Each structure stands twice: as C-alpha cells, then as structure tokens.
Amino acid sequence: MLDFVSLSTLLDASSAAGEQASPAGSLISMIFPLVLMVVIFYFFLMRPQKKKDKAVKDMLASLKVGDRILTIGGIYGTITGLRDDQVIIAVGAQKTTMHMARWAIKSVEDAPLENDAEPEV
C-alpha cells in the first residue's frame, strides 16, 4: 500500500514534469484568445464597415443627372448637374436650385415624391 508521503511525492513529481512542458502550452493558451479576438473584431466590425463604405463610394460614383436623391439634411431633390465634388439639385415645386457637396448625399431614391411633381396647369 502506498502511504500518504509517497503519494504526495508521486503527485509532486508528475506536476513538476507537467510544468516543464507547460511554457509552450502556456504561450499558445495566451496568444489564442488574442488572435480569436482580432478575428472576431475583423468579421463583426471592420469587414461590414468596409462593405458599407464601398457601397456608398459606388453610389456616389454612379450618380447621374435626373436621379432622385436624399441628402443627409433630409432634403429630397432631383440632380440637374454634376461637378467633381458638387451636385446641383432642383428642390420643390418651383425647382429651386441648390448646390450640395457630393458627400452630403445619403441615398438615391427610387420613386418621385408627390410635392416635387410638376404642378398641373
């Protein structure tokens, strides 16, 4: 039979052997969570933002005269002219002309609004 002293000596010897192999495993166990956090950060934050930025850049590059737009200020209008960094839009029933920065366009709308329709004579 094993007595208590020999059992504790046996456990101490096995734990000492485990400590020698542990530094490489310890390094991996420390780096793995960091790598996992970077991967999660990339897929949940960086990648969707890049896709959104690309979609906005493509939308701004594909603007053309006659498109119905919504600005970031909430103004709906129709593009009447384009410049490098400016867009000229007509707003309202009187077709008031406004010059807007191209980056200030939030979206291109599909359907015309009722209040921007040509007035009936």
Phi, psi and omega in degrees: 000145178273134176269174186297321182294316182290327178293317179292325177295319179296319179292321178295322180293320180289325179288328177293322178292324178291328179290331180289324180274350187289326184302319178293317177293325179293320179296316179295319181290340176274324183281325184303312179297325178294316178297318179298319179294321178295318179296315179297316178302317181296310186286332182262339183239307188286313184295313177298324179293322177296320178296318180296315178298320179294320179296319178294318179297318178295320180297316180292327180286335184263012178295145178215162180299134180101347179291142174270129184232162171236127180271168179291345177272358178090017181265127175265140179197177179243133181289126177248345179198152180232140171233183182303305183239010179233155176231134177257124182236153174255132186234138173080180182290331179276000180056049177297133183271134177228142174258125182236151171289144182299324181291345182276003178272124182274315182201164173259125184269152181274309187259144176289154178274156182293320184285347177264001180290157178298133179292141179281141182260000000 
